[in-house]
């Protein structure tokens, strides 16, 4: 059986444990591109083609993408499913626990859409946020004009719309 890797991901650090038939090795890596390259190199040197990580916060996303590019099968585990470590938790124990669960086939992978769909979702969320922000700014302009006793909204429907001519000109 090929070795597997458990990754415990924190804000500034990755603790990786590779479990094989007769060996276990744990290393710590940073989160920057060159350090992720070193992690991938280490995994390949150990013939590790499968890794598992918890989906906590947003820290997992760039690491997942980096490993995915390297053709390493990444299983994203739900933290509630794999949290059963009794006693004092450490990053090393967590990474080893995740590797054991993966090796024993006890991790139900979370759904992660393909790369193109993730990009589309991200852009859609950004657009929705920008539209909300735009509406908020329009409301603020309306309010400021009202406070200054400028009542344009009773004359025109959208005071911020682009017009080919000023609103006071009638054609």
C-alpha positions as CSV (number, residue, x, y, z in Angstrom):
1,X,0.0,0.0,0.0
2,X,1.3,3.5,-0.9
3,X,2.1,5.8,1.9
4,X,-0.5,8.5,2.8
5,X,-0.1,11.9,4.3
6,X,-2.1,13.7,7.0
7,X,-1.9,17.5,6.9
8,X,-2.7,19.7,9.9
9,X,-3.0,23.2,8.6
10,X,-2.8,26.3,10.7
11,X,-2.5,30.0,9.7
12,X,1.3,30.0,9.3
13,X,2.3,26.3,9.4
14,X,1.6,22.9,8.0
15,X,2.4,19.8,9.9
16,X,2.6,16.8,7.6
17,X,2.9,13.2,8.7
18,X,3.5,10.4,6.1
19,X,2.5,6.9,7.2
20,X,3.8,3.9,5.3
21,X,3.8,0.2,6.0
22,X,6.9,0.3,8.1
23,X,7.6,4.0,8.7
24,X,6.2,7.3,10.0
25,X,7.8,10.6,9.4
26,X,6.5,14.1,10.4
27,X,7.8,17.4,9.1
28,X,6.7,21.0,9.4
29,X,6.4,23.5,6.5
30,X,5.5,27.1,6.1
31,X,2.7,28.3,3.9
32,X,4.6,30.2,1.3
33,X,5.1,29.0,-2.3
34,X,8.6,27.8,-1.9
35,X,7.7,25.9,1.2
36,X,4.7,24.3,-0.5
37,X,7.1,23.2,-3.3
38,X,9.3,21.5,-0.7
39,X,6.2,19.7,0.8
40,X,5.2,18.4,-2.6
41,X,8.8,17.4,-3.3
42,X,8.9,15.5,0.0
43,X,5.6,13.7,-0.7
44,X,6.8,12.6,-4.2
45,X,10.1,11.4,-2.8
46,X,8.2,9.1,-0.5
47,X,5.8,7.9,-3.2
48,X,2.9,9.5,-1.4
49,X,0.0,10.1,-3.8
50,X,-2.8,10.7,-1.4
51,X,-3.2,13.3,1.4
52,X,-5.9,14.3,3.8
53,X,-6.6,17.7,5.5
54,X,-9.4,19.3,7.5
55,X,-11.5,22.0,5.9
56,X,-11.0,24.6,8.7
57,X,-11.3,28.2,7.8
58,X,-9.8,29.3,4.4
59,X,-6.3,28.2,5.1
60,X,-6.7,24.9,3.3
61,X,-7.7,26.4,0.0
62,X,-4.3,27.4,-1.5
63,X,-2.7,24.2,-0.1
64,X,-5.4,22.1,-1.7
65,X,-4.9,23.9,-5.0
66,X,-1.2,23.5,-4.9
67,X,-1.3,19.7,-4.2
68,X,-4.1,19.3,-6.8
69,X,-1.8,20.8,-9.4
70,X,0.8,18.2,-8.5
71,X,-1.6,15.3,-9.2
72,X,-1.7,14.4,-5.5
73,X,-5.1,13.1,-4.6
74,X,-6.3,15.3,-1.7
75,X,-9.2,14.3,0.5
76,X,-10.9,17.2,2.3
77,X,-12.2,15.9,5.7
78,X,-15.0,17.5,7.6
79,X,-13.6,18.6,11.0
80,X,-16.6,17.3,12.9
81,X,-16.1,13.9,11.4
82,X,-12.4,13.6,12.4
83,X,-12.3,15.5,15.7
84,X,-12.3,12.4,18.0
85,X,-8.8,12.8,19.4
86,X,-8.9,12.3,23.1
87,X,-6.4,14.0,25.4
88,X,-4.1,16.9,24.6
89,X,-4.3,18.0,21.0
90,X,-1.1,18.9,19.1
91,X,-0.6,19.6,15.4
92,X,1.7,16.5,15.2
93,X,-1.0,14.2,16.7
94,X,-3.6,15.7,14.5
95,X,-1.6,15.1,11.3
96,X,-0.9,11.6,12.4
97,X,-4.5,11.0,13.3
98,X,-5.6,12.2,9.9
99,X,-3.1,10.0,8.1
100,X,-4.3,7.0,10.1
101,X,-7.9,7.7,9.3
102,X,-7.1,8.0,5.6
103,X,-5.0,4.9,5.6
104,X,-7.9,3.0,7.2
105,X,-10.3,4.4,4.7
106,X,-12.4,6.1,7.4
107,X,-12.5,9.6,6.0
108,X,-15.6,10.6,4.0
109,X,-14.4,13.2,1.6
110,X,-16.1,16.6,1.5
111,X,-17.3,17.8,-1.9
112,X,-14.8,20.0,-3.6
113,X,-15.9,21.2,-7.1
114,X,-13.4,21.2,-9.9
115,X,-11.1,24.1,-10.3
116,X,-13.1,26.0,-13.0
117,X,-16.3,25.8,-11.0
118,X,-14.4,27.0,-7.8
119,X,-13.2,30.0,-9.8
120,X,-16.7,30.7,-11.2
121,X,-18.2,30.5,-7.7
122,X,-15.6,32.9,-6.4
123,X,-16.3,35.4,-9.1
124,X,-20.1,35.1,-8.6
125,X,-19.7,35.7,-4.9
126,X,-17.4,38.7,-5.6
127,X,-20.0,40.1,-8.0
128,X,-22.8,39.7,-5.5
129,X,-20.7,41.5,-2.9
130,X,-19.9,44.4,-5.3
131,X,-23.6,44.8,-6.3
132,X,-24.5,44.9,-2.6
133,X,-21.8,47.5,-2.0
134,X,-23.0,49.5,-4.9
135,X,-26.6,49.6,-3.6
136,X,-25.3,50.7,-0.2
137,X,-23.3,53.5,-1.7
138,X,-26.3,54.7,-3.7
139,X,-28.4,54.7,-0.5
140,X,-25.7,56.8,1.2
141,X,-25.7,59.3,-1.6
142,X,-29.6,59.5,-1.4
143,X,-29.4,60.1,2.3
144,X,-26.7,62.8,2.1
145,X,-28.7,64.6,-0.6
146,X,-31.8,64.4,1.5
147,X,-30.0,65.8,4.5
148,X,-28.8,68.7,2.3
149,X,-32.5,69.2,1.2
150,X,-31.7,68.2,-2.4
151,X,-34.6,66.1,-3.5
152,X,-33.4,64.7,-6.9
153,X,-35.1,61.4,-6.3
154,X,-38.5,62.9,-6.7
155,X,-37.5,64.2,-10.2
156,X,-35.5,61.2,-11.5
157,X,-35.6,57.5,-10.7
158,X,-31.9,56.9,-10.6
159,X,-29.7,59.8,-9.6
160,X,-26.5,57.9,-10.3
161,X,-27.4,56.6,-13.8
162,X,-25.3,57.6,-16.7
163,X,-27.2,59.9,-19.0
164,X,-26.3,61.3,-22.4
165,X,-27.5,64.7,-21.2
166,X,-28.0,66.4,-17.9
167,X,-31.3,65.6,-16.1
168,X,-32.5,69.1,-16.3
169,X,-32.4,69.1,-20.1
170,X,-35.5,67.7,-21.7
171,X,-35.4,66.3,-25.2
